[in-house]
């Protein structure tokens, strides 16, 4: 039994185990499902999960929902379908089942679990940073729904951690593209990518490198004010990083200080982040 993960309906779980035992561990497959009770079919689904047969489990839970659509067992079977499909890595069907549960039973105690499973159906498909990040955006939206709609649920903390990882993943994508442009001396295109990281992904692990890359790109364009200001932000917030040391060497090597200079988007960031001047 997945007692904790399954949402905590101990009475149903205990009853299903009793029925499972009475069925001889799910034997008697020659009996038509239409002749079995909802509990008996549900227990077969749980037995299939225990036997690491999630596809078979999903089919049993689907039968419970089909044969007993308005019962407590039918309701429970719907969210269990989502879980079984996810175990089988059938993310599309998992997402569909989870969404139906949320639509039909938004106030039920398992709605948080259904929303979390829906989010996982996107999150667990996030690919390498070199690929399209559409699923990452969808994962972020679904994880945010868990955090905002079910803040006191057992899934909220995990959703926060996964949200941060997915957010960091998007920043990594911007950095990868920015480095690609920088290496090919497309400095303006590179700056646009690094600027997105600094402005929109400030809380991620990629911000220090983004600031250093801005120093590199702006120096390559001869824009010393912007390079100095990027270095100033880097020095104030990330002095212990290797990126600060590299930027310090670049700037001082040209006789430049790491201080804000001029009137540009980076000086605005400096005033807001360092001085707290938001107006």
Residue pairs with C-beta under 8 A, 6 or more apart in sequence:
1 13
1 17
1 46
1 50
2 49
2 83
3 10
3 13
4 154
5 83
5 113
6 13
6 80
6 83
6 113
7 79
7 109
7 110
7 113
8 109
9 76
9 109
9 110
12 72
12 73
12 76
15 39
16 39
16 42
16 43
16 46
17 43
17 46
19 37
19 39
19 40
19 42
19 43
20 26
20 43
20 44
20 46
20 47
23 40
23 43
23 44
25 47
26 43
26 44
26 47
26 48
33 41
33 60
33 63
33 67
34 67
38 64
38 67
38 68
38 71
38 73
38 74
38 77
39 73
41 60
41 63
41 64
41 67
42 60
42 61
42 64
42 73
42 76
42 77
42 80
44 60
45 56
45 57
45 58
45 60
45 61
45 64
45 77
45 80
45 84
46 57
46 80
48 54
48 56
48 57
48 60
48 84
49 57
49 83
49 84
49 87
54 84
54 85
54 86
54 87
54 88
55 84
55 88
55 90
57 80
57 84
57 87
58 81
58 84
58 85
58 88
58 90
58 93
61 77
61 78
61 80
61 81
61 84
62 77
62 81
64 73
64 74
64 76
64 77
65 74
65 77
65 78
65 81
67 74
68 74
68 77
75 101
75 104
75 105
75 108
76 110
78 97
78 100
78 101
78 104
79 97
79 98
79 101
79 110
79 113
79 114
79 117
81 93
81 94
81 97
82 94
82 95
82 97
82 98
82 101
82 114
82 117
82 118
83 94
83 113
83 117
85 91
85 93
85 94
85 97
86 94
86 117
86 120
86 121
86 124
89 124
91 121
91 122
91 124
91 125
92 121
94 117
94 118
94 120
94 121
95 117
95 118
95 121
95 122
98 114
98 115
98 117
98 118
98 121
99 114
99 118
101 108
101 110
101 111
101 114
102 111
102 114
102 115
102 118
105 111
105 114
111 150
112 146
112 149
112 150
112 153
112 154
112 155
112 156
113 153
113 155
115 142
115 145
115 146
115 149
115 150
115 155
116 146
116 153
116 155
116 158
116 159
118 142
119 139
119 142
119 143
119 145
119 146
119 159
119 162
121 142
122 135
122 136
122 138
122 139
122 142
123 139
123 142
123 143
123 162
123 166
125 135
126 133
126 135
126 136
126 139
126 166
126 169
127 135
129 169
129 172
129 173
129 176
130 176
133 169
133 170
133 173
136 166
136 169
136 170
136 173
137 170
139 162
139 166
140 163
140 166
140 167
140 170
143 159
143 160
143 162
143 163
143 166
144 163
146 153
146 155
146 156
146 159
147 156
147 159
147 160
147 163
150 156
164 203
167 201
167 203
167 204
168 201
168 204
168 205
168 206
170 201
171 197
171 201
171 204
171 205
171 206
171 207
171 210
172 206
174 193
174 194
174 196
174 197
174 201
174 206
174 210
175 193
175 194
175 197
175 206
175 209
175 210
175 213
177 193
178 190
178 191
178 192
178 193
178 194
178 197
178 210
178 213
179 190
179 213
180 190
181 187
181 189
181 190
181 193
182 190
182 213
182 216
182 217
185 220
187 217
187 218
187 220
187 221
188 221
190 213
190 217
191 214
191 217
191 218
194 210
194 211
194 213
194 214
194 217
195 214
195 265
197 204
197 206
197 207
197 210
198 207
198 210
198 211
198 214
198 233
198 266
198 269
199 265
199 269
201 207
202 273
207 237
207 238
208 234
208 237
208 238
208 241
208 243
208 244
209 243
211 230
211 231
211 233
211 234
211 238
211 243
211 247
212 230
212 234
212 243
212 244
212 246
212 247
214 226
214 227
214 230
214 266
215 227
215 230
215 231
215 234
215 247
215 250
215 251
216 250
218 224
218 226
218 227
218 230
219 227
219 250
219 251
219 254
224 254
224 256
224 261
225 261
225 262
225 264
226 262
226 264
226 266
227 250
227 251
227 256
228 251
228 256
228 257
228 258
228 259
228 260
228 261
229 259
229 260
229 261
229 262
229 264
229 266
229 267
229 269
229 270
230 247
230 266
231 247
231 248
231 251
231 256
231 258
232 258
232 259
232 260
232 270
232 274
233 266
233 269
233 270
233 273
233 274
234 241
234 243
234 244
234 247
234 258
235 244
235 247
235 248
235 258
236 274
237 273
237 274
238 244
247 258
248 258
251 257
251 258
252 258
260 266
260 267
260 270
261 267
271 277
272 278
